Amino acid sequence: MSDETALTAPDDPALLPGTEAERAAEARYGLSAIPPEELPLLPGELRPHPSPFQYVMIAVILCVITGLEVGMYYIEGDIPKAFYVAVLLTMALIKFVTVVSWYMHLRTDRPIFRRFFIVGGVGAVTLYAIVLATLHVFE
């Protein structure tokens, strides 16, 4: 058997891990053999977790926002400084909310946890704005 034939030959099912039914479930549902609609919710969760595809899409969105933030660095002198700071703060807040809601699973938890993070985010932005105003950044 030549090397090209060996590379294109299908895998021997007897050598693959798991049973045929388990391999079919893995092909359909990914690494978890349990369908997403049958996964039990943990205590305190209100809805099921996102799919792996949704996690990847959120990662792509976060990369795009990060790219926009880096791009803002190169146009710093062309726009007013107050607008520059406001746009960067807005993008940072969007990234913060996205990471907290998707990757820390606050979308699926009880609303009280979401409220704690909202209060913290508003407090952080307020404190940052006060410090920037003290340093005369907005003038």
Wavefront OBJ file of the C-alpha trace (Angstrom):
o trace
v 0.000 0.000 0.000
v 1.471 3.357 -0.975
v 1.656 6.370 1.321
v -1.038 8.227 -0.652
v -3.471 5.336 -0.362
v -2.808 5.030 3.375
v -3.574 8.710 3.916
v -6.862 8.660 2.011
v -8.121 5.292 3.281
v -11.056 5.519 5.741
v -10.429 4.721 9.403
v -11.080 1.187 10.567
v -14.209 1.443 12.808
v -12.835 -1.263 15.092
v -9.883 0.986 15.981
v -11.948 4.093 16.777
v -12.839 4.801 20.424
v -16.401 4.275 21.622
v -19.316 2.455 20.113
v -20.959 3.287 16.810
v -23.850 4.990 18.635
v -21.421 7.073 20.722
v -19.502 8.154 17.610
v -22.772 9.122 15.903
v -23.819 11.158 18.968
v -20.418 12.849 19.030
v -20.695 13.714 15.348
v -24.125 15.225 15.987
v -23.654 17.003 19.354
v -19.883 17.525 19.515
v -17.815 16.290 22.419
v -20.848 16.040 24.686
v -23.007 13.018 23.920
v -25.927 14.721 25.677
v -28.154 16.864 23.438
v -28.186 20.529 24.552
v -31.939 20.452 25.221
v -31.483 17.561 27.695
v -28.728 19.161 29.790
v -29.958 19.904 33.303
v -29.721 23.465 34.544
v -27.569 24.077 37.579
v -29.088 25.689 40.688
v -29.574 29.387 40.019
v -29.544 29.116 36.233
v -32.523 30.386 34.290
v -31.605 29.288 30.742
v -29.178 26.844 29.099
v -25.589 27.776 28.279
v -24.651 28.954 24.787
v -23.349 26.565 22.153
v -19.640 26.365 21.266
v -20.393 28.175 17.991
v -21.859 31.115 19.938
v -18.722 31.251 22.119
v -16.529 31.423 19.022
v -18.677 34.158 17.481
v -18.433 36.221 20.676
v -14.646 35.752 20.606
v -14.600 37.060 17.018
v -16.684 40.086 18.027
v -14.317 40.786 20.936
v -11.336 40.570 18.552
v -12.970 43.066 16.196
v -13.624 45.500 19.050
v -10.025 45.095 20.227
v -8.850 45.821 16.689
v -10.959 48.992 16.658
v -9.412 50.037 19.962
v -5.912 49.531 18.569
v -6.915 51.416 15.425
v -8.082 54.332 17.582
v -4.499 54.753 18.769
v -3.397 55.747 15.271
v -6.015 58.513 14.883
v -5.485 60.042 18.328
v -4.372 63.471 17.079
v -7.082 63.750 14.421
v -10.104 63.824 16.740
v -10.893 65.746 19.943
v -9.419 64.155 23.048
v -12.752 64.006 24.904
v -14.363 62.104 22.033
v -11.338 59.813 21.839
v -11.613 58.949 25.540
v -15.393 58.520 25.343
v -15.137 56.089 22.392
v -12.431 54.036 24.130
v -14.471 53.925 27.344
v -17.537 52.826 25.410
v -15.661 50.027 23.683
v -14.130 48.910 26.986
v -17.570 48.839 28.576
v -19.007 46.832 25.671
v -16.191 44.298 25.989
v -16.646 44.126 29.764
v -20.377 43.494 29.492
v -19.877 40.916 26.736
v -17.261 38.940 28.665
v -19.252 39.076 31.881
v -22.541 38.062 30.302
v -21.280 35.297 27.975
v -18.067 33.909 29.442
v -18.953 34.369 33.107
v -22.462 33.077 32.342
v -24.391 36.000 33.840
v -26.904 35.616 30.998
v -27.904 32.253 32.445
v -27.801 33.157 36.158
v -30.218 34.938 38.442
v -30.679 38.691 37.902
v -29.126 39.616 41.258
v -25.664 38.636 39.973
v -26.151 40.789 36.894
v -27.106 43.727 39.111
v -23.889 43.384 41.125
v -21.818 43.651 37.955
v -23.859 46.565 36.608
v -23.345 48.517 39.821
v -19.622 47.705 39.696
v -19.337 48.774 36.053
v -21.186 52.045 36.619
v -19.053 52.708 39.704
v -15.825 52.032 37.808
v -16.766 54.307 34.893
v -17.854 57.050 37.290
v -14.615 56.830 39.253
v -12.549 56.800 36.060
v -14.391 59.866 34.735
v -13.788 61.706 38.013
v -10.070 60.918 37.865
v -9.865 62.034 34.226
v -11.719 65.257 35.071
v -9.299 65.849 37.962
v -6.365 65.447 35.558
v -8.039 67.959 33.157
v -8.276 65.448 30.305
v -11.654 66.746 29.121
v -10.515 70.358 28.663
l 1 2 3 4 5 6 7 8 9 10 11 12 13 14 15 16 17 18 19 20 21 22 23 24 25 26 27 28 29 30 31 32 33 34 35 36 37 38 39 40 41 42 43 44 45 46 47 48 49 50 51 52 53 54 55 56 57 58 59 60 61 62 63 64 65 66 67 68 69 70 71 72 73 74 75 76 77 78 79 80 81 82 83 84 85 86 87 88 89 90 91 92 93 94 95 96 97 98 99 100 101 102 103 104 105 106 107 108 109 110 111 112 113 114 115 116 117 118 119 120 121 122 123 124 125 126 127 128 129 130 131 132 133 134 135 136 137 138 139
